[in-house]
Amino acid sequence: MKKSLFVLLFLLNGFIFVTAQTSGAGVSDLDGNAYKSVILGKQEWMMDNLKVTKYRNGNPIPHIQDSTVWNAWNNGAYVFYKNDTKHGVLYNWMAVMDSRGLCPLGWHVPSSIEWDTLAKFLGGNEVAGGKMKARLHWETPNEAATNASSFHALPKGMYGVNGSFNNIGKNAYWWSSNENDQISAWGREIGYNESGLYAGHGDKHDGLSVRCLKD
């Protein structure tokens, strides 16, 4: 089986410190899940990971639990961490980029540049992760976690292309809309023992969380 290609790269940006956050209007998805939102600079972000199981046009996203089928599947799909719905939804990158739309109408999966814009607003990649992390639900030491941004990042882990679920309680991973090459795409990661927000590219078949950004 293929192994995950998620390789972490530390990004260094300039520093613009958060002064205040404003609650956004929020949004609901086609499954009836309601999401609060927060305005950070000129961006409005969901305050929770996406949970929808339908594309924007109402078509169901395939729910694939068998790792062999998952690895061979070249269209959009989702899975629950260890098949337990309480942990939230993990999507492959093909679901992220499906033309039917993954995020609710008026929202989209952020690009790498848009993730970098968020990090810069939060003071730079070295410290952004701590300002994004929830103060609970992470393993010790939950380095620098303040949730000052109200982003409320939770360590939902990932589903690797080797068929294993990894790092719940320790790491949060989200897709971006940017492809790296034919087999991998860019995402972002925060760890329990670090304060930064990291960029990395993972196999498109990896299952990662999605956080939507308002258009």
N, C-alpha and C positions, 0 to 999 in steps of 0.2 A: 504494500500500500504506500501511497505517497505520504510524506511527512509535511507538516505545516511549514510554510515558508515565512512565518511571521517573524520579521527581523526588526528589532527596535533601533531607531535612530534618534539621537537627541538633537533637538532643534534649538537654536539660540536666536532670539528675537529681541527687539528693543523693549523698553519697559513703559507701560502706561498703566497706572494703578487704578483699581476700581474705587469709585467714590460713592456710587449709589446704584441700587437696582430698582426697577419698576415692574410691577406685575403686568403681564400681557393679558390679552383677551382669552387665551386658551383655545382649545379645539377638541373635537371629538372625531373618532374614526368610524368606519362602517360596522364595526362590531359593537359600537356603543361605548367604547372606552373613552373617558374624558381625561384630557391632559391640561394641567395648568401650564402656564408659560411665564418666562421672565425675560425682560428686555435688558440686554447687556451691551452698552454702547449703541450702535445702530442695528444690532441684531436682536431678533426675538427667538428664543429657544424653548422647546418643550422642557419641562422639569422632570420628565420621566422617559424611560426608553419606550420605543414603539412596541405595541402588543398586537397589532392587527393581524388577522389571518386571511384577509381578502385584499386583492388589489383595488385600486381606486374605482375601477369600473364594476366592481362587485364579483369578479371572478375569484374563486378560492385559490390561495397559495398552497401548493402541495405540502402536506405534513409528512415528512419522511423520517422514520425512526430507525430503519435498518442502515447500518454504516456502509455496507457494500453498495446498496442502491444509492445512498447519498453521494458517495464518491464518484459514481458513474453518471449521476444526474447533472445535466448541463443546462438546466433551466432553474428558475427560481424555486426555492424551498425554504421551509423553516423547521425548527426543532425546539423542544423545551430541554433545558439542562437536565440531563439524566431522566428525561421524559417526565419531569415533574413540573406542572403548570405554575406552581408558586414562584419559580425562579425566573419567569419571564421568557420572552421569545428571542431566539437566535436565528439570524437569516444568513443564507449564502449571498455572495455578491451579485449573483444573477438575479435574485429577487430585488436587490437594491436598484439595479439598472433596467429592470423590465419596463417596457414602454407603457404598460397599463398603469404605472404609478404605484409606489409603495406608501409614501406619506399621504396624509389627507390633502384634499384640494387646497391650494394656496400655500402648501408647505413642500419641502424637498429634503433629500439627503444632502448634507453639506459637502462642499468640495474641500480639498486640502487647504486651499487659500482661505476659505471661510473658517475652518478650524484654527488656522494660524491667526486670523483676525481676532477670534475669541481669546486665544492665548495671549496675544499682545495686549488686549484690553485688560486682562487679568494680571498683567505685570510681567509677562514673558513666560516662555516654556519652562523655565527652571522652577517657577513657583505656582503656575496656573493649576496644576493638579491638586495641590492642597486646598486651593480656594474652590475647587469643583467638587471635592469629595464630601459625602455625607459624614457626619461625625460618629455614626453608629454603623454596625453591620460589617465593618472591615476588621480583618485580623490585626492584632497588635504588631507594630506600633501605630498604624494608621498615620503615617508621617505627615505632619503639618496640616492635618485635616481641619478646616474651619467652615467649609461650605459657605464662605463669604459671598459667593456669586449666586447662591440659591439654585445652582445647577443640580445638586443632589445626586451626584454620581455614586452608583452602587457597584460592588464587585461581582458582577454576574458571570464572569468567566467566559469560556469559549468552547466550541465544539471543533476539535481538530480533525483534519482529513485522515488521520490514522485511526479514527473511530473512538477517540477518547475525549471525555469532558475534562477540562483543565481549569484550575485556578479560581474557582468560585470562592469568595471571601478574600481573595488576594488581588485580583486584577479586574479592571473594567476595560473592555475593548469595544470600539465602534468603527463601523465602516465610513469611509468617505466615498464620494462619487468618482474618484480618480483611479483609472487603471494604471498599473505599473508596467506590466507586459502581458503576454498572452495568458499566463497562468496565475498572475497575482495582481492585487489591487491595494491601494493605500488605506490605512486606517489610523486610529489614535488609541493610546493606551495609558492608563494610570495604574500604579502599583501601590500596595499597602505600605511598603517600606520606602517610598520616595515621594517627593513633593512636586515632581514635574509632570508635564503632559508630553508624551512621546509620540513620534510618528514612526510608522513601520509598514511594511507591505506583507500581506498574507495571501496564502492560496485562496483563489476565488471560491473554493469549496468549503473553506472554513465557515463556521457559524459564529457570527459576532452580533452584538447588539446594534441597534440603529437609534440615533437621536435626530429628530427632525428640526429643521430651521425654517422659519417663515420666509416666503418669497419676498 
